[in-house]
């Protein structure tokens, strides 16, 4: 464990900064800190350096936990970045989400950098440390650098070797394999996450993506529905379920979820697509109704 003095020295922050983040609810009032704590506090430091206020960071974390149901610590489980509006966007599942506004964000402008590009050198676990947490934090840090994906895979595998029921590690492994188009391995880890935590809405959503990608659309529909049952405001799940219903040529069921999506994402680019789909379905249904009456 690291002392308060170690923390200040390693991260090059002042006692006043640490106290202000503790008062804002971003850092626990403690005398010792784990390696995972160092990673989280480093991200807080970098976001504050980009003129994001501590209260906005806290609100963003709370909003992200609601948007991505089952995510316990967005600063570790999703890449955090600042936006031009001095808010926080999280990169997760291949998309950028600004959780306070509840909308997706397009690719960053050159000045909007991903926060943690170079991971803090990680010491080997020592007796008394939570070894699985250290390896998980290391995996998250490595995952943010595209050239370190193999290291991230190895770190997450180490986590589940130590703690087989570590749902978040299975999720992150699944996503890495999904991005490599190794769908059978991705599915294996998403299902393992659900075995560890049957109420993990994010795992149902990610599993649905694999099922959809591999042509099992009806199974994907049931899986997306489970994600929405656990988290009714899960915008991504509504969007992908609508797409799945479109594939099965069931536009009326798709309509319900397009409409749910635009209530959750009112202005983003995917919202525009959803609105276009709503208009198309309603127009088609209107034509069918007119034709039926004429008959």
Order of alpha helices (4+ residues) and beta strands (2+ residues): beta-alpha-alpha-beta-alpha-alpha-alpha-beta-beta-beta-beta-alpha-alpha-alpha-alpha-alpha-alpha-alpha-alpha-alpha
